[in-house]
């Protein structure tokens, strides 16, 4: 017996347990059915899931549940990512609340704290997956620091080494002085700050005069190795080739010409400090200049800074500016607002720094991936993101694969005292080059992206040749946000092609980013993050899934609780309608239509099914749930059930059997998007042979009668708008009277006024469609919509005139 009110709390948790305990999420390698596989991108084990994760899961799970009902052997792979620096940062923030640092604990104790964090939040993530209703095969839970996964990461490193693509080189990197590690450009955020622009005079070494440079970082003057000017700058043409003296250190350096110098910035003369600026680094390399470093890994002045060693950069700036002022070398200082790079995790100011790093050459690795994208073997949706994926891969620099962090995959590389390197997963007996047995494992840690590249197949047992790997690779689909394209998807594509000989998936759905109601991206640190569990507890998982999909699009969207509320109302409407039928005494489920409204609802079911199948293939989730909403709320509940209430209350067996059959089909169509309420209702229908989650997807039937109630529905809309009754007869009048109940309105409207209004609308639409400028400039869907309006206005006028 169904309760009078639908309460998702309890129902949803019960069905999650039931489906999982009955093995209905399981995927087996020896299942003969066609396979469908999604290796769900693992969230970082840094804390609770956010609404973006809930959206991503809702989209993927809707596809997964549909494919399962369509007869596929579905693998929906769960797991979570150790996230390297992100997790380290999260644990360090937690330690700070205790007044401690990782240095206070020491490496071993700190790593123990990280594993405690993992056990807490890894477990929470799996609980949250279940609360959202994700039908993942939870038996297969994977973590990117599992022993088997670590072995896969090491094997990948060895493979790339053996290919000759891994090398070690000093390059300028984005350095985080807090985490003591390099960061990619994708791990930075930028902020506008107010600094002082210092104008310093550099005396000419061979006579009177000077050249003035402008800098926001006086502390780096100590590492200057040249002054550069633009070759077209007439002011400095005669100085090119001469030498100037660097203040404080009194180093003689050349004046060089380079077209990368901005003539309009400062004085047009640029101090060149290759060790502390990316542009200077490139200029220095091209001109063969030395690379000096006066700032250490911790962001303070190092021993090369002489008496300034140990000072912060701000303290060094003050000392140098005072020195310039005392000696007449300070021309002026002025305020300067500019953008700086910050670590996106700890918000420390990034220090450009030359560092010895491990790199992977990308030229050979990325070409097969580019071919796969250009040929369409892998397609990003929408197409704009496909073009971005190609461009980002074309421009991909060599991959920085090492980190200097405390937590992550240790390099499978062994070094002897002479610096020779031996790469293998286990410790070698001796150095391969010199035979030394005094070997030490590298302390560098593999970038977490290294493990992300392997996710679709390392989770299946690579590098071993496992049944799971043979059965479920390549997969079919991935869902993610656009900021992950370069971090995960493209890396998985080129890694899969290199190691497995095939792409890891054929389609990538790039979903919208959900912004906070106040605007801007959601952020836990700013207090604008939103936990999906709060929405689930208030409205239910089905309503939350529905609302998030309603918000999904190719554009970023602002979170709207109204969309989730709409999902809650839909679940309640479906519950009440189902309860009405079951209380009427439904004993069988069979299509035996005899009336106009019965033929119409079955045709509308088929028409909508074809639409949602098309929309699912196009990954258009917002329109998919909109179709389901109107089919359920408007067609099934407000029209069909209202029209057949006399038969329901009269105990008409044929009408009840047909209504139960229509409800059964509706539940199947709704289930992938709203699984819990539909399964609960399904379990109350008679003669259930299986759970809804694995019930066969229906075959769409004849939809020729899908417009059979159009005249009645337009008459109803017109009556509700204007009070004007349209002449109807027979079944159309019977249905109109049953649904609209015109006798309750208290009178008729002004038919002549409505006719005048329709004539004006017709004239307006005809004018627009006769306007060549409108036809040529307006989007096709706008023009088509105007044509449909005109046809409808003409129908309405004919109906009223009749």
N, C-alpha and C positions, 0 to 999 in steps of 0.2 A: 504494500500500500504506500502510495506516495504521500509525503508530508504536505500539509497545506501551503507551506512556504519553502522555497528552495534556499538552503543554507550551505554554501560551498565549504565552509569550515567543517572538517571531519570527512565529508564526502570525498574531497579531492585527495586527502592523505590516504584514505582507505583504498581508493582505486590505484594510487601509485604503488602501494604495498601489494595489492592483488596482482596487478599486471606484472610486477617484477617477480613476485614469488611464483607465479604460474609460468615463468619463463617466456613471456610474450614479447619481451624486448630482445631476446637472445638471437644472435646470428651464428650459424654453424657453417664451417668451411665445407662440409660434405653435403649441404642442402642442395638438391638438384635444381631448384628454381633459379631464375635469373637473379643476379645480385644487384643491389644498389647500396653504395657505401659513401658515407661522409665521415671523415676523420675531423671531428669538430675542433676548431682552433682552441687550444687549451688556454684558459684564463691564467693570468699571473697569480701566484700564491702570495699576494701582497695584502689581501684583505677581502672584504665581502664583495660579491658581485654588484654591478650597478645596472641601471636601466638599459645601457647599451648591450650588455651581455644578455639581458632578458629579451630584448628585441631580436638579437642574433639567434638565440635559441628558439624563439617563437617561430621565426621564419623557417629555420632548418627543420624543426620538429613538425611543422605543418606539411612540409614536403615529405619527410620521412614517414609520417603516419599515412599519407596518401599512398605512397609507393608500397607500404606494407599491406594495405587493403587491396592494392592492385596486383598482389601476388608475388612481390619481390622478396627475396631473402635479404633483409635490410640489416646492414651494419651501421650503427650510429655510435661512433667511438668516443668515449669520454676520457678526460684527463686534465692535468694542469701543469703549468710551466714554472720552473724554479725562478725564472725572471732575473737572475743574476743581480745586477746593481739595484733593481727596483725592490727586490726582497731584502737585500742588505740594507737599503735605505729605510725600509719600513721597520725592520728590527732595530736599527740604530735610533730611529725616532722613539720607539717604545723604550729603549734603554735610557734615552735622555729624560724620560719622565721619572726614571729611578735615580737620576743624577749620575749616570754611568756612560762610558764610551766603550767601543769595541776594544780599544787599546787597554782599558782598565781590565777587561776580562781576559785578554790574550786570545790567540787564534783558536785554540782547541775549545775553550769555553764558549767563545762567540759562535763557532760553528754548531756547538751543541744547542745554543739558544735558537739558532736558525732552524735546526731540525725540530725543535719544540714548536716553533711558529708554523712550520710546514704541517705538522700533525694536526694542529688546531685548525688552520685555515684550509688545508687540503680537505679535511673532513667537512668543514662548513660549505665549501664549494659544491661538494657532491650532494649535500643536503639541499642547497639552494637550487641545484639542477633539478632535483626531484620536485621541489615546491613549485617550480615553474611548469612542471608537467613534461619535462624533456624525456622522451622514451629512448634513452641511451642504454647500451648494453653495459650495465654497471659492473658486471663481472670482469670486464676488460679494462678497468681503470688503469691509466698509465701516468707516470710522472717522469719528467725529463731528467731526473737524477736517480731513477731506478738503476740497479746494477746492469741490467741488460741494455738499458738506454745509454748508459755511460760507455759501454763497450761499442755500441753503434757509433757514437760520436767519435770515439778514438779511432775506430776503423775508417771513418770518413776522413779524418785528419791524415792517417797513414796513406790512404788512397790518393789524396791530393798531393801529398809529399812525393809519393812514387811517380806521380804524373809530372813532377817538376814544377807544379804550379804554386807551391808554398815557398815563400822566401822571407828573409828577415832584412829590414831596412830602417834606417833613421829617416823619419818624415815628420813634418809638423802635424800635430793632431790637436783636437779639442780636448784639453786636459781639465778634469775636475779635481781641484786641489783638496776637496773634502774626501772624496772616495778614492783619490789617488789612482785614477784610471782614465783611459782615453774614451771619448764618446764620439759617435758618428754625428753628422749634421742632423740626422733625424731624431736625435735624443736631446736636442737643444730647444729652448724657448727663448724668445727675444723680448727685451723690455727697453723702454725709453728711459734714459737717465740723464741727469744734469751733471756735467763734468766741467772742469776748467781746461781751456785750450791754452797751453803755454807756448809763447813765441820765444825761441832761444836762438842766439846768434852763434854761428860756427865760424871762427876766424879763418881767413884764407891762410894756408900754410906758408906761401911764398911772398907775402907782402901785405899791404894795408887792405882793409875791407873785410867783409864777412858775407855770409849767406844765412838768411833767417829761415828756420823751419818751425812748423807748428805741430805740437804733439799733445795728446791727452794723457800720455804715460811717460812723464819725465824719468821715472826709474829705469826705463829701458834704454835711455841714452847711453848707459855704460856698455851696451852690447852693439852700438852702432858700428857698421863697417863701410858705409858709403852714404852719400847724399845723392838722390836722383831727381832729375828734372825732365820735363817733356821735351823731346827733340824739337818741337815746333815753338817752344816758348822763347821768344826773342830776348826776354830779360836775362836769361841765363846761358844763352848759346856760347858766349865767350868763356864761361867758367867750366864747361865740359872738358874733362881731361886733367883739370887742376886738382889740388888737394885742399882739404879743409881740416881743421883740428877739432875733434870731438871734445866738448866741455867735460870737465871733471877728470876723465881718464887721459886727456891730451893725446889721443890717438890720431895719427894722420890717416885720412881715408879719402878715396877718390870721389869726384863728382862725375856721375854717369848720366847718360841719356836713356830714357825708357818710355815708350808710349803708354805704359800703364799708369803713369803719374797723372793725377787729376790737376789740371792747370788752375781750376777755380777753387780748389780746397786750400785753405790757409794761405800760404805765400806761394804755392805752386812748387815748392821744394820739399821733397819727402826724405826724411831720415830712413835709412834702410837697416832694419834689425831682423835678419832672417830667422834668428832663434825665437822670436816672440811675436811674429805677425805673418799670417798666411800669404798676403800679397808680397810682403818683403821676402818671404821664403822663396816664392817663385822667381822674383826678380833676382835674388841672390844666386839661385841655382843657374839661371840663364847667364849671369855675368861672372860665374866662378868665384863668388865672394865667400869669405869664411863665415862660419855659423857659430856665433858666440851665444852663451846662455848665462844670464845673471840672476834668473829667478828659478828657484828650486821647485820640486814636485809639490811642496806644501804651500806654494804661493808666496813664500818669503824670499828675500834676497839670499843668494847662495854664497859660497866662499869666493867665487869669481868676482863678487861685488866689493871685495876688499873690506874697508872699514864699515861698509853698510851691511855686511853679512848679518843675517838673523833678523833684520828689520822687516816690518811689513812693507808692502809697496807704497802705502800711503805715507808711512814714516820716511821712506827713501825719497818719495816725491818732494816732501817738505825740505829735506836736507839739500837736495839738488837745486830746487828753486831758490832757496836762500843763497846757495853758493853762486848761482847765476846772477842774482840781484847784487851781491856784494862785489862782483867783478865786472858789472856793466854788461853782462851777457843776457840779461832778461829784458826783452823788448816790451812785452806786455802780457797780460793774462786776461782772458775773457770767458764768459760763460758759454757753454757749448752743450746743446741737447742732441743726443744721438742714441742709436740702438746698440745694445750689447747682448751677448749670448750668455745664457744661464743654463746650468744643468737642470733638465726638466724634472728631476727628482728631488734634489736638495736645494735648488735655487742658488747654488754658489756661482760666482762669476767665473766664466770659463777662461782658462789661461792657455792661449796658443803656445805649444811647446814642442820642440823637437824631441822625439822619443824613439827608442829602438822597439819596433813592433813586428809582430808576425802578420804577413799579408798573403792573400790568395789572389793570383792573377786571374782576371775575369774574362779576358778576350776569348779564350777557347770555351770556357764554361757557359757563357751567356749566348753564344750563337745558336745552338740548338733550341734554346728557350725562345729566342726572338723568332726563329723560323716557325715554332709551334704557335706563337701568338699571331704572327702575320698570316699564317695559313688558316687560322681558325680552329686548330686542334684544341686550343684552350681559348675560351671567350669570356671576357669580363662583361658584366651587365651593370649599368647601362654602357652604351658604346663609348661614351666620353671617357669612362674609366678604363676601357680597353685601350684607347689611344694613349692615355696617361701611362698605363702599364708598359706599353712598348717603349715610349719615350724614356721612362725612368730606367728601363733595362738597357736601352741603347747608351744612356749616359752613365751607367753604373761604373764607378771607379773600382780599382782593386779593393778587395774585401779585407778589412782589418779584422782578423779572426782571434786576436788575443785580448785579454783584459788583465789588469793588475788588481783584482778584487779578491775578497776573502772566501768567496762562496761560488762554486761553479765547477765546470769540468776542467780538470788539470790536464795540461798538454801531455800527450804520450811521447814526450821527447826527452832524451837523456843526453847530458853534456859531460864531457871529460874536462880535466883541468886546463887542457889546451884549447878549449872552446869548440871542439869537434862535436857535431850533433848526430845522434842516432835516433831514428824514429821507429818505434814499435810499441805495441800495447803493453807488453811486459818488460821488466828490466832485463837488458842484455847482459851477457856474461862479461863482455869487454867492448871497448870502443871499436867500431867498425873501421876507423881510419888509422888509429895509432896503437890499438891493442890495450890501452889503459883500462884497468879494472876499477879505477877511482871515478865512478860515475855518479851524477846527481840529477835527479829529475827536475825539469824546468818548473819554476814556481809560477810561470805565467798560466793564466786560466783561459780556456776557450770561451769566446763570446757566446752568450746564450742564443744568439741568432744561428749559430752553428747547429745547435740542437733543433731549433725551429725548422730548419731546412729539411730535417729528416722525419718530421712528425708523421706524414701519411704512410710511411713504410717501416720506420723503426718501431712504431706501435704494433706492427703486425709481425715482428720478429726478425727484420733484417738486421744483420747480414746473413742470418741462416735462411735456408730455403724451406720455409714453413708452409704448412697447408693454408694457414690464414693469409699468408703473403700471396700465394698462388690464387686463392679464391677472391680476395678483396682488393688487390692492387691490379690495375689502377682503379681509383675511386671515381666518383661521379661529380661531386659538387663541393664547393666551399662557400661559406658566407662570412663576410667581414666588413669592416669599415674601411674607407679609402686610405686612412693613415697607416694601414698595415700592409698595403700592396707591396711596398718595397721591402718591408721587414720580414714578411712571411711568405706571401703567395709567390712572388717571383723567385724567391730563394728555393721554395719547394719545387717549383717547375724545373729550374735548371739542375737541381740536385737529383730529382726523380729521373730526368732524362739521362744524366751522367751515370747514376748508380743502378737504375732499374731498366733503363732503355725505353721508358714510356713516361708520359705526363701523369702527374698524380691525380688529376681531375680534369674534366672537360669544361666545366662552367664555374665561374666565380661571381657570386652575387654581392655587389657592393651596396650595403644598405645605408640609409641616412644616419647622420649623427643627431641624437636627441638632445636639444639644448634645454637648459634650465628655464623655468617659467619667467624668471627675471631677465633672461637673455644670456647668451654666451654658453660655452661648453660647460657641462657639469664638472665640478671639481670638489673632491672631498676636502682639500686643504682650504678652499674658500667657503666651505659650508653650503655649496650649491649642489652637491651630489645627492642623488636620490636612490634609496635602496628599494629594489622592486618588491622585496618581501613585505614592506609596509603596505604597498598597493594590494598585494595578494591577500594579506590578512584583512584588509578592509573590504575589498570587492571580489576576491577570488582569483585564482590563476587563470581561469577561462576568460574572465572579463579583462584581466590585465593583458593577456595574450592578444585578445581581440583589439583592445585599444591601441597597443603598440603597433600592431599590423595596420590598423587604420591610419596611424601616423606615418607609416613607412612610405618612403618615396625616394626618388633620385636626388632630392634636395634635402638639406638639413632642415629639421623641424623643431618647433618649440613644443615642449611637453604640454599635453592637455589632459587633465584629469577627466574632462568631459567625454573624451573618447573611451576611456575605461568605464566610466559611468554608463555610456551607451552599451558597452558589452555586458555590463551587469543587468541592465534592463532587458537586453535580448535574451540572456539566460533565464531570467524570471518569466518573460513572455512565453518562451518555449516550454518551460516547466508547467505553467498554468494551462497552456493549450493541451499538452500531453495528459495532464491530470484530468482535464475535462473529458477527453476521449476514454481514458481508462476507467473513470468512474461511471461512464455510460454503459460499460459492460462489454468491452472489446474482448472477443474470444478467439478470433482468427484474423490472419493478415493475408489479404488477397485483393487483387485489383478487379473490381466488378463495376466499373463506372457506367452510369446510365444517364446522369444529368449533365447539363452544360458545364456547371462549375467543377464537376468531378473530372470531366475530360480536360478542362482548362488547367486545373492544378497539376495533373500528371504531365501535361505538355510543358507547363512552366518549369516543373522539376527538370525535365529533360533539357529544356532550353538553357536553364541556369547551370546545369551540370556541364554542358558543353562550354559555356562561358568560363566557368571556374577552372576547368581543365586547361583551356587556352591561357587564362591568366596565370595559372600556376607554371605552365611551361615558359611564360614570358617573365616570370618572377615579379608579377605586379600584384603585390599582396594587398595594397590599399583598396584597389578595385575588387579584388577577390572577396574580401570580407564585406564590402559594400553590397555585392551581389547576394551574398548569403543573408545579410541583414534584411534586404528588401524581400527576398524569397520567404524568409521566416516571418518577419514582423507584418509586412503588408499583405503578401499573397496568401500564405498559409493561414495565418491567424486572423487578420482583419477582414479578409474577403472569403476565403474558402470555408473556414469553420463557422463564420457568422452565417454564411449562406446555407449550410447544411444543418444548422442547429435543430430545425424541426424534425429532420430525420434522426438526428442523434437522440433527441429527447423522446422520439417515438419508438426507439429501439429497432430501427431499420438495420437488419443484419448486413445487407449488401453495402449500405452506406458506411456502417461502422468498419467493415472489413476493408473497404477501399480507403477510408480515412487512416486506418492503422497502417496500411501499405504505404500511403503517402508519407505518413510520419516516419516510418522505417527508412524510407529513402532520404527524407530530410535529415534524419540523424546521421546517416552515413556521409552525406555531403558536409554536414557541420563538424563531424567528429575531428578531422585533422586540426582544425583551428580551435575548437572548444571541446577538448576530449572528455572532461570529467562529467559535466552535466549531461552530455549525450550518452555516455556509457551508463550513467545512473538511470536515465529514462529507459534506455534499451533493455536494461535488466528487468524492468517491470512489464515489458511487452510479452504476450503469450508465445510459447513454443520457440524460445531462444535456444539455438543449437551451439552458439559460439559467442565469445565476447565481441563487442562491437569493434575493438581495436584490430581484430584480425578477421572481421566479417568481410566478404567479398565486396569490392567496389561495384556499384550498380552499373548496368549497361544503359546508356542514354537511349530512350525510346523516341517515338514519334513526337515532334514538337509543333506539328502543323496547327494545332488549336491553341497555341500560346498567346495569340492575340484575340481569342474568342470573347473576352470580357472588355475589350478596349472601349467600346461604345458606352458600356455601363460605367466603367471607371472614369472616363472623361465626363460623363453626365454627373457622376458623384462629385468630382472635383469642382465642376461648374456650379453645382447646387450649393456646395459648402462655401464657395467663394461669393456667389451672387444671390443665392436663394432662388434662382431660376430653374424650374423643373423642365427636363427634356422629355418629349413624348417617347415612351418606350412601351413595348408590348411583350407578352408571353414570358419566357424564361428571363429575358433581360429585365423586365419590370419586376418580376418576382425577386430576383437577386438584388436589384437596386433597393427595393423596399426592405428586404431583410437586413442589408448591410447599412444603408444610410438612415433608415427609419425617418422618412420625410415628415411623417405625421407629427413628430415631436418639434418641428421647426417653428410652427405657429404661423405659417403663411408663405406666400410665393413672392419671388423677387420681381424686379422690373425687367421683363424680357426685351423690350425695345432698347433699353439702355445697354444691356449686355450685347445685343446685336450691333449696336453702334460701336461699342468698344471693339468687338471682333473685326468689324469692317476697317476700323482705324489701324488695328494691328496688322491686318492683311495688307493694307496699303503701305504701311511702314516696311514690312518684310519684303514686299514686292519691289519697293524702291531700293532697298539695300541690295537685293539680288540682281537688280538691273544696273547697279553701279559697278562699272568695270574696275575702278580703283579698289573697291572693297573686295571684289572677286580675286584680283591679282595680288593684293597685299595681305589680306587676312589669312591666318593659318587654315588649312583644309578642314580641321575639326570645327572651327568657328563657322565657316561657310556652311558645312553640312548641318550644324545645329540650327542655323537660320532657315535652311530649307525644311527641316523637320518641323520647326515652329510654324512655318507657313502652311504646311500640309495639315497640321493639327488645327490651326485657326479656321481653315476652310472646312474641315470636317465638323467642327463645332458650329460654324455658321449654318451649314447644311442641316445639322441635327435640329437646331433651334428653329430654322425656317420651316422645317418639316412639321 
